[in-house]
Amino acid sequence: MDLTTLQQAIGERLRYRDVPEIVGRGVVINAISSIESDVTQTLLDILPTQCKLVETYSPVLSIKKLGILTLDFAVPSMVLANNYETGNELLKRLGYIENPEVRNAYRIWAAIFNSSKAARRDLMGLGDLLEDINGGQTYFKIEFKVDKIPQRLKGVSLRDFDSRLPDDYLPREFKVKRACFTNSKLVWLHTYGIGVSIL
């Protein structure tokens, strides 16, 4: 599937709805092992009763290295039956199209290889996004800002991290930075300013 067809397919199938009313709300996380219950019990007014935390990466590494905590909860598809965003304007806002980083990456690929190969390269991961959408799962995504990272953790290389937080780090209140309902857990991939992979 070429990139134009991919973009069109995603624009038709992606569903997304922001949940701005909980931005700034505090959620006390007592321990890594209790993240699911801590969040669901605090957000009873937002989350449906049938939801489950989807563990896709280490929350400890996310807190230590990135200073954020992003969680995905699987929820019933009915929460996105209506009142959702879709289309190319959404993809643009999420950084999947018309992204200056990818245009620069295309130029690098064209210089290393040739322009025709660069044009076919799915640098933004549209194929992965479409595959995730086609999985048929609906998610509640929530991102917390980590305001107080211990100084002894800053600047430590990833290979030196272990799977634990300092004993005195939790419990702690985390503030909601953003949240949404969507049918892909990859929707925020290009909103972190980390850059795209060209190799």
FENRARA-V153998 format. One record per backbone hydrogen bond with DSSP energy under -1.0 kcal/mol. NH is the residue of the N-H (numbers start at 1). CO is the residue of the C=O. If there is no record, write none. Layout:
NH_CO + NH_CO
This chain:
6_2 + 7_3 + 8_4 + 9_5 + 10_6 + 11_7 + 12_8 + 13_9 + 14_10 + 16_85 + 17_181 + 19_179 + 22_19 + 23_20 + 24_176 + 25_22 + 27_174 + 29_172 + 34_31 + 35_32 + 38_34 + 39_35 + 40_36 + 41_37 + 42_38 + 43_39 + 46_43 + 47_43 + 51_49 + 52_74 + 54_72 + 62_58 + 63_59 + 64_60 + 65_61 + 66_62 + 67_62 + 68_62 + 69_144 + 71_142 + 73_140 + 74_52 + 75_138 + 79_76 + 80_77 + 81_78 + 85_16 + 87_11 + 91_87 + 92_88 + 93_89 + 94_90 + 95_92 + 96_91 + 103_99 + 104_100 + 105_101 + 106_102 + 107_103 + 108_104 + 109_105 + 110_106 + 111_107 + 112_108 + 113_109 + 118_114 + 119_115 + 123_121 + 125_122 + 129_125 + 130_126 + 131_127 + 132_128 + 133_129 + 134_130 + 136_133 + 139_182 + 140_73 + 141_180 + 142_71 + 143_178 + 144_69 + 145_175 + 146_67 + 153_150 + 156_153 + 160_157 + 161_158 + 169_166 + 172_29 + 174_27 + 176_25 + 177_143 + 178_143 + 180_141 + 181_17 + 182_139 + 183_15 + 189_186 + 191_188
